[in-house]
Amino acid sequence: MMEDYYKILEVLPDALPEEIKHQYNFLVQAWHPDKFRNPEQKAKAEQRTKALNEAYSVLRDPNKRTDYDRERAANEGKNSEKAERQRQSEENMRRAEHERQRQEQAETGRQRSEKERQQRESAAEQLRAEEKLRQQAKVQQEQKQTKQVWLGIIALMAVLLGVVITRSFFREPTLPPVIQTPVIQTPVIQTLVIQTLGICVQPPAGLVSWWPGDGNTNDIVDGNSAALQGGTTFVVGKVDQAFQLDGIDDYVYIGNPANLKLVDSITLAAWVNPQTDPPSDDRSLSGMYAILTKWGQSVDVADSYGLWLHNPDGITQPLSSIILTGSGGIGIKNGGVIPSGAWSHIAMTYDRTSGVQRIYVNGVFVGEYQGSGGIRTSDTTVLMGKEDSSLPRFFNGAIDEVQIFNRALSGAEILAIYNAGSAGVCKDETPTATNTPILTP
């Protein structure tokens, strides 16, 4: 049985040579044996790489491809009856899949409505809890004031009683002295308010765009404001609020602003909290979660830079990629561990001077890639939680504090952002935190 080289390269039989070349470059990088430490996974990657090389050696040569297509067509003709049965079977499967998708969409709509109802109830419950706390604090304050007033009255009565006793036992032969009642002032009640906010970190230089996701889509640095798509909402984030995406059709549209067509150096940074792990061992990588991308699945014209989550060996890791104009072609690097249901900080940097692409998880350097040259520009739209291609790679979870810099941040700068935690990066010129007690009368 002859090998189907189109399936091996995951392209259609009428794919253009450029599409075949792009897909081969992408898959051979993703399945490079040096990326795998597990012996079984490494052996599997070696087999996969061998098959990719064999398929590409035939399909890149026009004459060999013509001969292969002719032989493939002849082989398919011998099995026309089988193919017809297969076609009918696939048609039935497509109809069943269409019905399943329709039911899933209906169920998704119902779940979304239920989720929105639960969020409204949760918000109302939170407001009730806050009101209850305010009432309790008010009652405690009134009780404290009443107690202090009674203590003042008792002190006054004690002083008056002492004066009466003194006059009874120590009488003067002269006129009795005038007794002046001491004036006891009610103590001024003051409330001690202690601010215990965390300390934010000053923004590093080179910040081009910053989407905090604090209940809106504003870019608070350069005005590249975004737009919510699908059913994207806001939830409690790592710092204030964050973007909430359902992994189905939610994403944030940023567009194609000129200042995001970076050509020299770059840093992408964000806090992420995936609700679930991406699909494990996905050969086509279509099951990855896109965090921030300017990527259209075309190396020559549409791809520029991107940051994703993927799950090659049952362990969710960040994956970054940059199209370079010099040596190295596609710069791909992954590393670290990203748990689901928890916040993690991810940063990717590329410095044109050194040609080094690095990736950090929770402020810790986890891997690098050596290339050279600048960053390939494209007119593909910048998206958060999605990729602008036939493999949308929707993100399932929450994304917060998304930042783009026009330089490669240092490891110390990235660690400082992570260490700031929920205080985050300062959103103004002055520090937003203090540990100084404030007395409020």
Secondary structure as GFF3:
##gff-version 3
##sequence-region A 1 441
A	DSSP	alpha_helix	5	9	.	.	.	ID=ss1
A	DSSP	alpha_helix	17	30	.	.	.	ID=ss2
A	DSSP	three_ten_helix	33	35	.	.	.	ID=ss3
A	DSSP	alpha_helix	39	59	.	.	.	ID=ss4
A	DSSP	alpha_helix	62	77	.	.	.	ID=ss5
A	DSSP	alpha_helix	80	169	.	.	.	ID=ss6
A	DSSP	beta_strand	191	194	.	.	.	ID=ss7
A	DSSP	beta_strand	207	211	.	.	.	ID=ss8
A	DSSP	beta_strand	227	229	.	.	.	ID=ss9
A	DSSP	beta_strand	233	236	.	.	.	ID=ss10
A	DSSP	beta_strand	241	246	.	.	.	ID=ss11
A	DSSP	beta_strand	251	255	.	.	.	ID=ss12
A	DSSP	three_ten_helix	258	260	.	.	.	ID=ss13
A	DSSP	beta_strand	266	274	.	.	.	ID=ss14
A	DSSP	beta_strand	289	294	.	.	.	ID=ss15
A	DSSP	beta_strand	305	310	.	.	.	ID=ss16
A	DSSP	beta_strand	317	323	.	.	.	ID=ss17
A	DSSP	beta_strand	330	334	.	.	.	ID=ss18
A	DSSP	beta_strand	344	351	.	.	.	ID=ss19
A	DSSP	beta_strand	356	361	.	.	.	ID=ss20
A	DSSP	beta_strand	364	370	.	.	.	ID=ss21
A	DSSP	beta_strand	382	384	.	.	.	ID=ss22
A	DSSP	beta_strand	396	405	.	.	.	ID=ss23
A	DSSP	alpha_helix	411	420	.	.	.	ID=ss24
A	DSSP	three_ten_helix	421	423	.	.	.	ID=ss25
A	DSSP	beta_strand	437	440	.	.	.	ID=ss26
###
